[in-house]
């Protein structure tokens, strides 16, 4: 695919027509007195041009375009398989796209561009949009490392590795295999962590006493099953229990009555043995003494009094004896009743001891069910833990096998890798002479999801501009190798050139010009005028080289900040399209 023309439906837009091969430079000049930044909201449109290319090539909806550029429609003419195609996209309705005048969905446009530009295997994380970002680096994040095309890849290292491996022509199935194994390992480890955190098993598993816990629970369950088998459930258990309680209350009442009778009998017995009267002689003595003081009338009746006292005592003994006999009869009757009631109570108690209430049976059965549930869950936990551990061990073995397979593959792919290293070194040597440099591609056997370790190296790569030089050489190498793609262009923003020494900057543009012509490809770049003037001031130029590189037809568009008409859109717009 080549980029031929970027246009818009607004007359103010500065149409960009790209050279079919060789350089296509968009140069920004600072003509006004105030300074401007190439990446601020008031820029002239160099970086915006790259973003518009992505917009027409099926990027996600850009809300800034919709808000600040209403009623704008952009047209991108491309060449694919020798045929020209026109892509049309509106800012008002980003889903409204046309391909050669016919409406097409965003997904179908992406599918069309993917099939025409990349031979992507049936592996996820690789798509036209993910790959084309490496041929049109847009936004500051794209220029921080050769390895990343946007900020999202920094948090998804596997995605970045896979896309770079694809463009380098490496075996992606080995990469996917390690990724799948690590993903499975991650899920299994999470399953084990959740299992260990479950309250029922946390202590058991943490102390590694699962088998002992299971043994104890099984013994308890066996005992409860035996109890249930021996259970004799009485449907009227509670009625019998209430009846027994009534009989017990009756027996208790009889016992209390018996105690009362026994106490009364004892009182009578004590009364019978009590001698309350004075001896007869004592009476005579008392009356003899009284003769001096008492009337004679009282003294002559002593015999009568003694006779009355004897009669009274005999009647008292008779009464107490009869009362005692009545108490004995009552006590005997109560003892008979108590014996009968006790017999009835014993019978009820024996019945209740031999039987169980239904709710008691249900309670025991529920207890057994709960223990069986715990046993089942522990057994399931044990089986799951064993399966997880077995699968984790299997994954370890398979990862080891994959490491061996990857080492063997990289040996067989040595010519492929050497070609990529040579292409990178060819570019870096022109920039930095004999300084050691190259691509390093090796087996990443670390505990991560990366199958390949891919690095671009230029000695003293901490020096200013070295990172940008690595990006340039790497992108040129990818374009030159043509592995898995049919992209015929490479586009860089002025962000790439700013930190680089003017001499290396000139060399980069020489390489881009020569290689793009040799390969029949396009090199599109945005530059600031001071990037060019610094070259003319510090670098040694060949005769006519400055005009050939930095004048028409290599320069396809000049932008300036002196008026809105000199900017890409032809109007002033305060818009952060990268937000």
Order of alpha helices (4+ residues) and beta strands (2+ residues): beta-beta-beta-alpha-alpha-beta-beta-beta-beta-alpha-alpha-alpha-alpha-alpha-alpha-alpha-alpha-alpha-alpha-alpha-alpha-beta-beta-alpha-beta-alpha-alpha-beta-alpha-alpha-beta
